[in-house]
């Protein structure tokens, strides 16, 4: 399935717009009320049906985390995610599918009515999210976009900056980053996402996301730096 390029600005704007539309004055709360976004907002405004009680079979030997069924107006989340008890992974998968719903569904529907305006996706109208789409080293373009959308939807950038600077001074940040310097930015992000001080939970725990999801957010937003003055505003 092929989709056009979308800038991070466009993706972030769509995610933040959804969060503010759905939650309004509670949009910057930590953790984000994902249930309210889905069940109180999208199920009403978009007539979205979300099903997390289906045991989705593996495909090509890979675990299927979710499916966005564009024309059917449904999102399926693998029952095994809910049963696993890993709330962070479950929440990120739901937010990832919402990325497909908001970013990619309109393009599939537009291709039906306006041939030539958008490249018609190859492979039908069901977007399948495999485990490697989220944690793999080279996911397809539309999966990278959905990952970015999910991280922005679940992690308000101002709240992240506040919590990050509360946890890491220059020396602590340098020490942690040096531990994973040779393993690349994603591993550095995982270390920072999982770090918990004596009186504060980890960033992943605080925001209600998986370590992998928080690592994606830290990497994509430029937090893997040793100079706090360079952190995004």
C-alpha positions in Angstrom: 0.0 0.0 0.0 1.5 3.3 -1.0 0.7 6.8 0.4 2.0 10.3 -0.4 4.7 12.0 1.7 3.4 13.9 4.7 5.6 16.3 6.6 6.0 16.0 10.4 4.3 19.4 10.7 1.2 18.1 9.0 1.1 14.9 11.0 1.6 16.6 14.3 -1.0 19.2 13.4 -3.6 16.4 12.7 -2.8 14.6 15.9 -3.0 17.8 18.0 -6.1 18.9 16.3 -7.8 15.6 17.2 -6.7 15.8 20.8 -7.9 19.3 21.2 -11.2 18.7 19.4 -12.0 15.6 21.5 -10.7 16.7 24.9 -10.7 20.6 24.8 -9.6 21.9 28.2 -8.2 18.4 29.1 -6.1 18.1 26.0 -2.8 18.6 27.9 -3.7 16.2 30.7 -1.1 13.5 31.5 -1.9 10.8 30.6 -4.1 11.6 27.6 -7.6 10.2 28.0 -7.5 8.0 24.9 -10.9 6.4 25.7 -12.6 9.8 25.6 -11.0 10.5 22.2 -12.2 7.2 20.8 -15.5 6.4 22.5 -16.8 9.9 23.4 -15.7 11.6 20.2 -14.7 9.6 17.2 -17.4 6.9 17.7 -19.9 9.8 17.5 -18.4 12.2 15.0 -17.0 9.6 12.6 -19.4 6.7 13.4 -16.2 4.8 14.1 -16.6 1.2 15.4 -13.7 -0.1 17.4 -13.3 -3.8 18.3 -10.6 -5.0 20.6 -12.2 -8.5 21.2 -10.9 -10.2 18.0 -8.0 -12.5 18.1 -6.3 -11.5 14.8 -4.2 -14.3 13.3 -0.6 -13.8 12.4 0.3 -12.9 8.8 3.6 -14.0 7.2 4.8 -15.2 10.6 4.3 -11.7 12.1 2.0 -10.7 14.9 -0.9 -8.5 13.6 -1.5 -5.7 16.1 -4.4 -4.0 14.4 -6.4 -3.3 11.2 -8.0 -0.2 10.0 -10.9 -1.1 7.7 -11.5 2.1 5.8 -14.8 1.6 4.0 -16.3 -0.6 6.8 -15.6 2.2 9.3 -14.0 -0.2 11.8 -10.7 -0.5 13.7 -9.7 -3.9 15.0 -7.2 -4.2 17.8 -5.8 -7.6 18.5 -7.5 -9.2 21.6 -4.1 -10.4 22.7 -2.9 -6.9 23.3 -5.7 -6.2 25.8 -5.2 -9.5 27.5 -1.5 -9.0 27.8 -1.9 -6.3 30.5 0.6 -4.1 28.7 -1.5 -0.9 28.8 1.2 1.2 27.1 1.5 -1.0 24.1 -2.2 -1.3 23.8 -2.7 2.5 23.9 0.0 3.1 21.4 -1.5 0.6 19.0 -4.9 2.2 19.3 -3.4 5.6 18.7 -1.4 4.2 15.7 -4.6 3.0 14.1 -6.2 6.4 14.7 -3.3 7.7 12.7 -4.3 5.5 9.8 -7.9 6.6 10.3 -7.1 10.4 10.2 -4.2 10.5 7.8 -4.8 7.7 5.4 -8.5 6.9 5.3 -9.4 10.2 3.7 -6.9 9.5 0.9 -8.4 6.1 0.2 -11.9 7.5 0.1 -10.9 10.5 -2.0 -9.3 8.1 -4.5 -12.7 6.5 -5.0 -14.4 9.7 -6.0 -11.5 11.8 -7.5 -9.4 9.5 -9.5 -6.0 11.1 -10.1 -6.1 13.5 -7.2 -4.4 11.1 -4.9 -2.4 8.0 -5.8 -4.7 5.0 -5.4 -3.5 2.7 -2.7 -2.5 -0.7 -3.8 -4.0 -3.6 -1.8 -7.5 -2.6 -1.0 -8.9 -0.6 1.8 -7.7 -2.5 4.9 -4.5 -1.2 6.5 -2.8 -4.0 8.5 -0.4 -3.1 11.2 2.2 -5.8 11.9 4.5 -5.8 15.0 7.4 -4.8 12.8 5.5 -1.8 11.5 6.0 -0.3 15.0 9.3 -1.8 16.3 11.0 -2.8 13.1 14.0 -0.9 11.7 12.5 0.1 8.3 8.7 0.3 8.4 6.8 1.6 5.4 6.2 5.3 5.0 2.6 5.1 6.1 3.5 3.2 9.2 6.2 5.8 10.1 3.5 8.4 9.7 1.1 6.5 12.0 3.8 6.1 14.6 4.5 9.8 14.5 0.8 10.6 14.8 0.4 8.2 17.8 3.3 9.7 19.7 2.0 13.2 19.2 -1.6 12.2 20.1 -0.5 10.6 23.4 2.4 12.9 24.4 1.7 16.6 24.6 5.0 18.3 23.7 4.8 21.0 26.4 4.1 18.4 29.1 7.0 16.2 27.8 9.4 19.1 27.9 8.4 19.9 31.5 8.7 16.4 32.7 11.9 15.7 30.8 13.7 18.7 32.2 12.5 17.8 35.7 14.3 14.4 35.4 17.5 15.1 33.5 20.2 17.7 34.1 23.1 17.9 31.8 25.3 15.4 33.7 22.5 12.8 34.1 21.6 13.1 30.5 25.2 12.7 29.2 25.7 9.7 31.4 22.6 7.9 30.2 23.2 8.7 26.5 26.8 7.5 26.7 25.6 4.1 28.0 24.0 3.5 24.6 26.1 5.7 22.3 27.2 2.8 20.1 23.7 1.3 19.8 22.0 4.3 18.1 19.4 6.8 18.9 16.5 4.4 19.5 18.3 2.6 22.2 19.3 5.9 23.8 15.6 6.8 23.7 14.6 3.6 25.4 17.0 4.2 28.2 15.6 7.7 28.8 12.0 6.5 28.4 12.5 3.8 31.1 14.6 5.8 33.6 12.8 6.5 36.9 14.3 8.5 39.7 13.8 7.8 43.4 10.6 9.9 43.6 9.3 10.0 40.0 8.0 7.4 37.6 9.5 6.9 34.2 8.4 9.0 31.3 6.8 6.0 29.7 4.8 5.2 32.8 3.7 8.8 33.4 2.3 9.3 29.9 0.8 5.8 29.8 2.7 4.6 26.8 5.2 1.8 26.1 8.9 2.4 26.4 9.1 2.0 22.6 6.5 4.7 22.0 8.3 7.1 24.4 11.6 6.3 22.7 10.0 7.2 19.3 8.7 10.5 20.7 12.1 11.4 22.2 14.0 10.6 19.1 11.6 12.3 16.7 11.4 15.5 18.8 15.1 16.0 19.2 15.5 15.1 22.9 18.6 12.9 22.4 20.8 15.9 23.0 23.1 16.8 25.8 22.4 20.6 25.8 19.0 21.4 27.4 18.9 24.7 25.6 18.4 22.8 22.4 15.2 21.1 23.5 12.1 21.8 21.4 9.7 24.4 22.6 
